[in-house]
Amino acid sequence: MDKIIVGLVEKVKLNGGEEVLARIDTGATNSSIDLTLASKLKLGPVIQSKLIKSANGTKLRPVIESEIEICNRKTKAHFNLADRSHMKYPVLIGQNVLKKGFLIDPAKEDKK
């Protein structure tokens, strides 16, 4: 499988919906989607709940499975749902997605 080079911020599509900006975070084990965005895109159903450690402490979060498209590559992955309204990016891409054939180049131009 060819590796796709991504920057620190990429445009992504969830379940073929509208494009949104996502933060690429190699330090995050799991990927996360803003609860409001997930509701708007009708993502779901919740398949499990998982204890997630973050800078704000440990919380039990709902987890969904969704298709995500990054740089024209589609893959399915699990995403935990969190209130990301106070954050710059509604989607965080973690290691569970990046391990599926992505390399990170911090010098790659931002997709703003």
N, CA, C and O atoms as a GROMACS GRO file, in nm:
protein
  448
    1MET      N    1   0.084  -0.118   0.000
    1MET     CA    2   0.000   0.000   0.000
    1MET      C    3   0.089   0.125   0.000
    1MET      O    4   0.182   0.136   0.080
    2ASP      N    5   0.059   0.217  -0.090
    2ASP     CA    6   0.134   0.342  -0.096
    2ASP      C    7   0.097   0.430   0.023
    2ASP      O    8  -0.019   0.436   0.064
    3LYS      N    9   0.197   0.497   0.078
    3LYS     CA   10   0.173   0.589   0.189
    3LYS      C   11   0.133   0.725   0.132
    3LYS      O   12   0.187   0.770   0.031
    4ILE      N   13   0.037   0.788   0.199
    4ILE     CA   14  -0.009   0.922   0.160
    4ILE      C   15   0.047   1.021   0.260
    4ILE      O   16   0.037   1.001   0.380
    5ILE      N   17   0.106   1.129   0.209
    5ILE     CA   18   0.164   1.231   0.295
    5ILE      C   19   0.058   1.335   0.330
    5ILE      O   20  -0.004   1.394   0.241
    6VAL      N   21   0.040   1.357   0.460
    6VAL     CA   22  -0.056   1.457   0.507
    6VAL      C   23   0.018   1.561   0.590
    6VAL      O   24   0.126   1.534   0.644
    7GLY      N   25  -0.041   1.679   0.598
    7GLY     CA   26   0.015   1.786   0.680
    7GLY      C   27  -0.046   1.783   0.819
    7GLY      O   28  -0.110   1.685   0.857
    8LEU      N   29  -0.026   1.889   0.894
    8LEU     CA   30  -0.080   1.896   1.030
    8LEU      C   31  -0.229   1.929   1.031
    8LEU      O   32  -0.298   1.905   1.130
    9VAL      N   33  -0.278   1.985   0.920
    9VAL     CA   34  -0.420   2.013   0.904
    9VAL      C   35  -0.460   1.966   0.764
    9VAL      O   36  -0.392   1.998   0.667
   10GLU      N   37  -0.569   1.891   0.755
   10GLU     CA   38  -0.615   1.840   0.626
   10GLU      C   39  -0.767   1.854   0.615
   10GLU      O   40  -0.838   1.852   0.715
   11LYS      N   41  -0.813   1.868   0.491
   11LYS     CA   42  -0.957   1.863   0.466
   11LYS      C   43  -0.997   1.717   0.461
   11LYS      O   44  -0.932   1.635   0.396
   12VAL      N   45  -1.106   1.683   0.530
   12VAL     CA   46  -1.155   1.545   0.532
   12VAL      C   47  -1.304   1.544   0.503
   12VAL      O   48  -1.373   1.645   0.521
   13LYS      N   49  -1.354   1.428   0.458
   13LYS     CA   50  -1.498   1.407   0.441
   13LYS      C   51  -1.536   1.288   0.528
   13LYS      O   52  -1.469   1.185   0.528
   14LEU      N   53  -1.645   1.303   0.600
   14LEU     CA   54  -1.697   1.196   0.683
   14LEU      C   55  -1.823   1.140   0.619
   14LEU      O   56  -1.918   1.214   0.594
   15ASN      N   57  -1.824   1.010   0.593
   15ASN     CA   58  -1.936   0.943   0.526
   15ASN      C   59  -1.978   1.015   0.398
   15ASN      O   60  -2.097   1.024   0.368
   16GLY      N   61  -1.882   1.065   0.323
   16GLY     CA   62  -1.910   1.130   0.196
   16GLY      C   63  -1.976   1.266   0.207
   16GLY      O   64  -2.021   1.321   0.106
   17GLY      N   65  -1.984   1.321   0.327
   17GLY     CA   66  -2.049   1.451   0.350
   17GLY      C   67  -1.960   1.568   0.312
   17GLY      O   68  -1.867   1.555   0.233
   18GLU      N   69  -1.991   1.682   0.371
   18GLU     CA   70  -1.916   1.804   0.341
   18GLU      C   71  -1.773   1.796   0.393
   18GLU      O   72  -1.743   1.720   0.486
   19GLU      N   73  -1.686   1.875   0.332
   19GLU     CA   74  -1.547   1.881   0.377
   19GLU      C   75  -1.536   1.964   0.504
   19GLU      O   76  -1.598   2.069   0.516
   20VAL      N   77  -1.456   1.914   0.597
   20VAL     CA   78  -1.426   1.989   0.719
   20VAL      C   79  -1.276   1.980   0.743
   20VAL      O   80  -1.209   1.889   0.694
   21LEU      N   81  -1.224   2.076   0.818
   21LEU     CA   82  -1.082   2.073   0.851
   21LEU      C   83  -1.058   1.983   0.971
   21LEU      O   84  -1.134   1.985   1.068
   22ALA      N   85  -0.952   1.904   0.963
   22ALA     CA   86  -0.917   1.813   1.072
   22ALA      C   87  -0.772   1.838   1.114
   22ALA      O   88  -0.686   1.865   1.031
   23ARG      N   89  -0.749   1.827   1.243
   23ARG     CA   90  -0.615   1.838   1.298
   23ARG      C   91  -0.553   1.699   1.301
   23ARG      O   92  -0.614   1.605   1.351
   24ILE      N   93  -0.433   1.685   1.248
   24ILE     CA   94  -0.361   1.558   1.250
   24ILE      C   95  -0.276   1.558   1.377
   24ILE      O   96  -0.196   1.648   1.399
   25ASP      N   97  -0.295   1.455   1.461
   25ASP     CA   98  -0.229   1.453   1.593
   25ASP      C   99  -0.170   1.315   1.620
   25ASP      O  100  -0.242   1.223   1.657
   26THR      N  101  -0.040   1.302   1.600
   26THR     CA  102   0.027   1.174   1.623
   26THR      C  103   0.030   1.137   1.771
   26THR      O  104   0.053   1.020   1.804
   27GLY      N  105   0.008   1.231   1.858
   27GLY     CA  106   0.006   1.204   2.001
   27GLY      C  107  -0.126   1.150   2.050
   27GLY      O  108  -0.136   1.103   2.164
   28ALA      N  109  -0.228   1.156   1.967
   28ALA     CA  110  -0.361   1.106   2.005
   28ALA      C  111  -0.374   0.961   1.958
   28ALA      O  112  -0.354   0.930   1.841
   29THR      N  113  -0.407   0.873   2.049
   29THR     CA  114  -0.426   0.733   2.015
   29THR      C  115  -0.551   0.715   1.930
   29THR      O  116  -0.551   0.639   1.833
   30ASN      N  117  -0.657   0.786   1.966
   30ASN     CA  118  -0.786   0.773   1.899
   30ASN      C  119  -0.827   0.902   1.829
   30ASN      O  120  -0.785   1.011   1.866
   31SER      N  121  -0.909   0.886   1.727
   31SER     CA  122  -0.963   1.001   1.655
   31SER      C  123  -1.091   1.048   1.723
   31SER      O  124  -1.158   0.970   1.792
   32SER      N  125  -1.125   1.175   1.702
   32SER     CA  126  -1.239   1.234   1.771
   32SER      C  127  -1.315   1.327   1.677
   32SER      O  128  -1.255   1.393   1.592
   33ILE      N  129  -1.447   1.332   1.694
   33ILE     CA  130  -1.534   1.420   1.615
   33ILE      C  131  -1.618   1.501   1.712
   33ILE      O  132  -1.662   1.451   1.816
   34ASP      N  133  -1.641   1.628   1.677
   34ASP     CA  134  -1.729   1.713   1.757
   34ASP      C  135  -1.870   1.654   1.757
   34ASP      O  136  -1.922   1.613   1.653
   35LEU      N  137  -1.929   1.651   1.874
   35LEU     CA  138  -2.063   1.594   1.893
   35LEU      C  139  -2.167   1.661   1.803
   35LEU      O  140  -2.251   1.593   1.744
   36THR      N  141  -2.162   1.794   1.793
   36THR     CA  142  -2.258   1.868   1.710
   36THR      C  143  -2.241   1.835   1.562
   36THR      O  144  -2.340   1.818   1.491
   37LEU      N  145  -2.117   1.826   1.517
   37LEU     CA  146  -2.090   1.791   1.377
   37LEU      C  147  -2.139   1.649   1.347
   37LEU      O  148  -2.201   1.626   1.243
   38ALA      N  149  -2.113   1.555   1.437
   38ALA     CA  150  -2.157   1.418   1.418
   38ALA      C  151  -2.310   1.411   1.407
   38ALA      O  152  -2.364   1.335   1.326
   39SER      N  153  -2.378   1.490   1.488
   39SER     CA  154  -2.524   1.494   1.485
   39SER      C  155  -2.572   1.555   1.352
   39SER      O  156  -2.665   1.503   1.290
   40LYS      N  157  -2.509   1.663   1.310
   40LYS     CA  158  -2.546   1.731   1.185
   40LYS      C  159  -2.528   1.640   1.063
   40LYS      O  160  -2.610   1.641   0.971
   41LEU      N  161  -2.420   1.559   1.065
   41LEU     CA  162  -2.392   1.468   0.954
   41LEU      C  163  -2.464   1.333   0.969
   41LEU      O  164  -2.450   1.244   0.886
   42LYS      N  165  -2.542   1.321   1.079
   42LYS     CA  166  -2.616   1.198   1.108
   42LYS      C  167  -2.525   1.076   1.113
   42LYS      O  168  -2.556   0.970   1.059
   43LEU      N  169  -2.410   1.093   1.181
   43LEU     CA  170  -2.317   0.982   1.198
   43LEU      C  171  -2.364   0.894   1.313
   43LEU      O  172  -2.428   0.941   1.406
   44GLY      N  173  -2.333   0.770   1.306
   44GLY     CA  174  -2.371   0.679   1.413
   44GLY      C  175  -2.408   0.546   1.353
   44GLY      O  176  -2.388   0.527   1.233
   45PRO      N  177  -2.459   0.456   1.429
   45PRO     CA  178  -2.498   0.466   1.570
   45PRO      C  179  -2.377   0.451   1.663
   45PRO      O  180  -2.267   0.417   1.619
   46VAL      N  181  -2.400   0.477   1.791
   46VAL     CA  182  -2.296   0.456   1.891
   46VAL      C  183  -2.277   0.305   1.904
   46VAL      O  184  -2.372   0.231   1.927
   47ILE      N  185  -2.152   0.260   1.889
   47ILE     CA  186  -2.124   0.116   1.895
   47ILE      C  187  -2.065   0.071   2.028
   47ILE      O  188  -2.070  -0.047   2.062
   48GLN      N  189  -2.010   0.166   2.104
   48GLN     CA  190  -1.956   0.136   2.236
   48GLN      C  191  -1.926   0.265   2.308
   48GLN      O  192  -1.935   0.373   2.250
   49SER      N  193  -1.890   0.254   2.435
   49SER     CA  194  -1.841   0.367   2.512
   49SER      C  195  -1.700   0.332   2.558
   49SER      O  196  -1.671   0.216   2.588
   50LYS      N  197  -1.614   0.432   2.563
   50LYS     CA  198  -1.474   0.405   2.594
   50LYS      C  199  -1.421   0.513   2.687
   50LYS      O  200  -1.454   0.631   2.672
   51LEU      N  201  -1.337   0.473   2.783
   51LEU     CA  202  -1.270   0.570   2.869
   51LEU      C  203  -1.157   0.634   2.789
   51LEU      O  204  -1.069   0.565   2.739
   52ILE      N  205  -1.161   0.766   2.778
   52ILE     CA  206  -1.063   0.840   2.700
   52ILE      C  207  -0.988   0.936   2.792
   52ILE      O  208  -1.049   1.013   2.866
   53LYS      N  209  -0.855   0.931   2.786
   53LYS     CA  210  -0.772   1.026   2.863
   53LYS      C  211  -0.742   1.145   2.775
   53LYS      O  212  -0.701   1.129   2.660
   54SER      N  213  -0.761   1.264   2.829
   54SER     CA  214  -0.729   1.386   2.755
   54SER      C  215  -0.668   1.486   2.853
   54SER      O  216  -0.651   1.457   2.971
   55ALA      N  217  -0.637   1.603   2.803
   55ALA     CA  218  -0.583   1.709   2.888
   55ALA      C  219  -0.683   1.750   2.996
   55ALA      O  220  -0.644   1.804   3.100
   56ASN      N  221  -0.812   1.724   2.971
   56ASN     CA  222  -0.917   1.761   3.065
   56ASN      C  223  -0.951   1.650   3.164
   56ASN      O  224  -1.046   1.662   3.241
   57GLY      N  225  -0.875   1.541   3.161
   57GLY     CA  226  -0.901   1.429   3.252
   57GLY      C  227  -0.951   1.308   3.175
   57GLY      O  228  -0.944   1.304   3.052
   58THR      N  229  -1.002   1.209   3.248
   58THR     CA  230  -1.053   1.086   3.189
   58THR      C  231  -1.205   1.090   3.188
   58THR      O  232  -1.269   1.117   3.289
   59LYS      N  233  -1.263   1.061   3.071
   59LYS     CA  234  -1.408   1.064   3.056
   59LYS      C  235  -1.455   0.945   2.975
   59LYS      O  236  -1.382   0.894   2.890
   60LEU      N  237  -1.576   0.901   3.003
   60LEU     CA  238  -1.640   0.797   2.925
   60LEU      C  239  -1.707   0.863   2.804
   60LEU      O  240  -1.796   0.947   2.821
   61ARG      N  241  -1.664   0.827   2.684
   61ARG     CA  242  -1.719   0.890   2.563
   61ARG      C  243  -1.783   0.786   2.472
   61ARG      O  244  -1.737   0.672   2.465
   62PRO      N  245  -1.890   0.825   2.403
   62PRO     CA  246  -1.948   0.735   2.303
   62PRO      C  247  -1.854   0.722   2.183
   62PRO      O  248  -1.782   0.815   2.149
   63VAL      N  249  -1.857   0.605   2.119
   63VAL     CA  250  -1.772   0.577   2.003
   63VAL      C  251  -1.861   0.535   1.887
   63VAL      O  252  -1.953   0.455   1.904
   64ILE      N  253  -1.832   0.589   1.768
   64ILE     CA  254  -1.903   0.552   1.645
   64ILE      C  255  -1.802   0.502   1.543
   64ILE      O  256  -1.682   0.523   1.558
   65GLU      N  257  -1.852   0.436   1.439
   65GLU     CA  258  -1.767   0.399   1.326
   65GLU      C  259  -1.813   0.483   1.208
   65GLU      O  260  -1.932   0.498   1.184
   66SER      N  261  -1.717   0.538   1.135
   66SER     CA  262  -1.751   0.622   1.021
   66SER      C  263  -1.647   0.603   0.912
   66SER      O  264  -1.531   0.568   0.938
   67GLU      N  265  -1.690   0.626   0.788
   67GLU     CA  266  -1.594   0.629   0.678
   67GLU      C  267  -1.535   0.770   0.674
   67GLU      O  268  -1.606   0.869   0.688
   68ILE      N  269  -1.405   0.776   0.655
   68ILE     CA  270  -1.339   0.906   0.643
   68ILE      C  271  -1.254   0.906   0.516
   68ILE      O  272  -1.190   0.807   0.482
   69GLU      N  273  -1.257   1.020   0.447
   69GLU     CA  274  -1.175   1.036   0.326
   69GLU      C  275  -1.073   1.145   0.352
   69GLU      O  276  -1.107   1.260   0.380
   70ILE      N  277  -0.945   1.107   0.340
   70ILE     CA  278  -0.834   1.202   0.356
   70ILE      C  279  -0.748   1.192   0.232
   70ILE      O  280  -0.701   1.083   0.198
   71CYS      N  281  -0.726   1.303   0.163
   71CYS     CA  282  -0.643   1.306   0.042
   71CYS      C  283  -0.685   1.196  -0.057
   71CYS      O  284  -0.600   1.124  -0.110
   72ASN      N  285  -0.814   1.184  -0.079
   72ASN     CA  286  -0.873   1.089  -0.174
   72ASN      C  287  -0.859   0.941  -0.133
   72ASN      O  288  -0.888   0.853  -0.214
   73ARG      N  289  -0.817   0.913  -0.010
   73ARG     CA  290  -0.815   0.775   0.039
   73ARG      C  291  -0.927   0.759   0.141
   73ARG      O  292  -0.937   0.835   0.237
   74LYS      N  293  -1.012   0.658   0.117
   74LYS     CA  294  -1.123   0.631   0.209
   74LYS      C  295  -1.086   0.514   0.300
   74LYS      O  296  -1.025   0.416   0.256
   75THR      N  297  -1.125   0.526   0.426
   75THR     CA  298  -1.105   0.417   0.521
   75THR      C  299  -1.212   0.427   0.630
   75THR      O  300  -1.266   0.535   0.655
   76LYS      N  301  -1.243   0.316   0.693
   76LYS     CA  302  -1.338   0.317   0.805
   76LYS      C  303  -1.257   0.318   0.934
   76LYS      O  304  -1.151   0.257   0.943
   77ALA      N  305  -1.308   0.390   1.033
   77ALA     CA  306  -1.238   0.398   1.161
   77ALA      C  307  -1.336   0.431   1.272
   77ALA      O  308  -1.448   0.476   1.248
   78HIS      N  309  -1.292   0.407   1.395
   78HIS     CA  310  -1.370   0.444   1.512
   78HIS      C  311  -1.334   0.586   1.554
   78HIS      O  312  -1.218   0.625   1.549
   79PHE      N  313  -1.435   0.662   1.595
   79PHE     CA  314  -1.418   0.799   1.642
   79PHE      C  315  -1.493   0.814   1.772
   79PHE      O  316  -1.607   0.770   1.784
   80ASN      N  317  -1.429   0.877   1.872
   80ASN     CA  318  -1.505   0.908   1.993
   80ASN      C  319  -1.569   1.044   1.974
   80ASN      O  320  -1.516   1.129   1.902
   81LEU      N  321  -1.683   1.065   2.038
   81LEU     CA  322  -1.758   1.190   2.026
   81LEU      C  323  -1.729   1.276   2.146
   81LEU      O  324  -1.738   1.231   2.260
   82ALA      N  325  -1.695   1.403   2.121
   82ALA     CA  326  -1.660   1.495   2.228
   82ALA      C  327  -1.706   1.636   2.192
   82ALA      O  328  -1.730   1.666   2.075
   83ASP      N  329  -1.719   1.720   2.293
   83ASP     CA  330  -1.751   1.860   2.270
   83ASP      C  331  -1.622   1.930   2.228
   83ASP      O  332  -1.537   1.961   2.311
   84ARG      N  333  -1.608   1.955   2.099
   84ARG     CA  334  -1.489   2.023   2.046
   84ARG      C  335  -1.523   2.165   2.002
   84ARG      O  336  -1.447   2.226   1.927
   85SER      N  337  -1.636   2.219   2.049
   85SER     CA  338  -1.682   2.352   2.006
   85SER      C  339  -1.584   2.462   2.045
   85SER      O  340  -1.579   2.566   1.979
   86HIS      N  341  -1.508   2.441   2.149
   86HIS     CA  342  -1.412   2.541   2.194
   86HIS      C  343  -1.275   2.525   2.126
   86HIS      O  344  -1.181   2.599   2.154
   87MET      N  345  -1.265   2.427   2.037
   87MET     CA  346  -1.139   2.400   1.968
   87MET      C  347  -1.146   2.449   1.824
   87MET      O  348  -1.254   2.466   1.768
   88LYS      N  349  -1.030   2.471   1.766
   88LYS     CA  350  -1.022   2.527   1.631
   88LYS      C  351  -1.070   2.428   1.524
   88LYS      O  352  -1.126   2.470   1.423
   89TYR      N  353  -1.049   2.298   1.546
   89TYR     CA  354  -1.084   2.198   1.446
   89TYR      C  355  -1.187   2.101   1.502
   89TYR      O  356  -1.170   2.048   1.612
   90PRO      N  357  -1.296   2.076   1.427
   90PRO     CA  358  -1.402   1.988   1.476
   90PRO      C  359  -1.366   1.839   1.471
   90PRO      O  360  -1.434   1.757   1.532
   91VAL      N  361  -1.260   1.804   1.399
   91VAL     CA  362  -1.218   1.665   1.387
   91VAL      C  363  -1.071   1.654   1.422
   91VAL      O  364  -0.989   1.736   1.381
   92LEU      N  365  -1.038   1.551   1.499
   92LEU     CA  366  -0.899   1.521   1.534
   92LEU      C  367  -0.869   1.382   1.480
   92LEU      O  368  -0.939   1.286   1.512
   93ILE      N  369  -0.764   1.372   1.399
   93ILE     CA  370  -0.724   1.243   1.342
   93ILE      C  371  -0.607   1.190   1.423
   93ILE      O  372  -0.500   1.252   1.429
   94GLY      N  373  -0.628   1.074   1.486
   94GLY     CA  374  -0.525   1.013   1.571
   94GLY      C  375  -0.460   0.892   1.505
   94GLY      O  376  -0.479   0.865   1.387
   95GLN      N  377  -0.383   0.821   1.586
   95GLN     CA  378  -0.304   0.708   1.536
   95GLN      C  379  -0.389   0.597   1.476
   95GLN      O  380  -0.344   0.529   1.384
   96ASN      N  381  -0.512   0.576   1.527
   96ASN     CA  382  -0.594   0.467   1.474
   96ASN      C  383  -0.624   0.485   1.325
   96ASN      O  384  -0.646   0.386   1.254
   97VAL      N  385  -0.627   0.608   1.276
   97VAL     CA  386  -0.646   0.634   1.132
   97VAL      C  387  -0.510   0.644   1.062
   97VAL      O  388  -0.493   0.590   0.952
   98LEU      N  389  -0.415   0.712   1.124
   98LEU     CA  390  -0.285   0.736   1.060
   98LEU      C  391  -0.209   0.608   1.030
   98LEU      O  392  -0.133   0.602   0.934
   99LYS      N  393  -0.231   0.504   1.111
   99LYS     CA  394  -0.163   0.375   1.090
   99LYS      C  395  -0.212   0.304   0.963
   99LYS      O  396  -0.154   0.202   0.924
  100LYS      N  397  -0.315   0.356   0.901
  100LYS     CA  398  -0.372   0.294   0.781
  100LYS      C  399  -0.310   0.350   0.652
  100LYS      O  400  -0.377   0.357   0.549
  101GLY      N  401  -0.184   0.390   0.658
  101GLY     CA  402  -0.113   0.429   0.537
  101GLY      C  403  -0.088   0.577   0.519
  101GLY      O  404  -0.081   0.626   0.406
  102PHE      N  405  -0.074   0.650   0.629
  102PHE     CA  406  -0.048   0.794   0.619
  102PHE      C  407   0.086   0.830   0.684
  102PHE      O  408   0.122   0.775   0.788
  103LEU      N  409   0.159   0.921   0.621
  103LEU     CA  410   0.282   0.978   0.677
  103LEU      C  411   0.258   1.126   0.700
  103LEU      O  412   0.186   1.190   0.623
  104ILE      N  413   0.318   1.181   0.806
  104ILE     CA  414   0.294   1.321   0.841
  104ILE      C  415   0.418   1.403   0.805
  104ILE      O  416   0.530   1.371   0.844
  105ASP      N  417   0.394   1.510   0.730
  105ASP     CA  418   0.499   1.607   0.697
  105ASP      C  419   0.454   1.741   0.752
  105ASP      O  420   0.369   1.806   0.691
  106PRO      N  421   0.511   1.786   0.864
  106PRO     CA  422   0.469   1.913   0.925
  106PRO      C  423   0.492   2.034   0.833
  106PRO      O  424   0.430   2.138   0.852
  107ALA      N  425   0.580   2.019   0.734
  107ALA     CA  426   0.608   2.130   0.643
  107ALA      C  427   0.505   2.142   0.531
  107ALA      O  428   0.502   2.241   0.458
  108LYS      N  429   0.419   2.040   0.517
  108LYS     CA  430   0.317   2.046   0.412
  108LYS      C  431   0.223   2.162   0.441
  108LYS      O  432   0.183   2.183   0.555
  109GLU      N  433   0.189   2.236   0.337
  109GLU     CA  434   0.108   2.357   0.351
  109GLU      C  435  -0.028   2.328   0.412
  109GLU      O  436  -0.095   2.231   0.376
  110ASP      N  437  -0.071   2.415   0.507
  110ASP     CA  438  -0.202   2.402   0.570
  110ASP      C  439  -0.314   2.418   0.467
  110ASP      O  440  -0.299   2.491   0.369
  111LYS      N  441  -0.425   2.350   0.490
  111LYS     CA  442  -0.540   2.349   0.398
  111LYS      C  443  -0.645   2.452   0.438
  111LYS      O  444  -0.764   2.428   0.418
  112LYS      N  445  -0.604   2.564   0.494
  112LYS     CA  446  -0.700   2.665   0.541
  112LYS      C  447  -0.761   2.729   0.424
  112LYS      O  448  -0.846   2.818   0.440
   0.00000   0.00000   0.00000
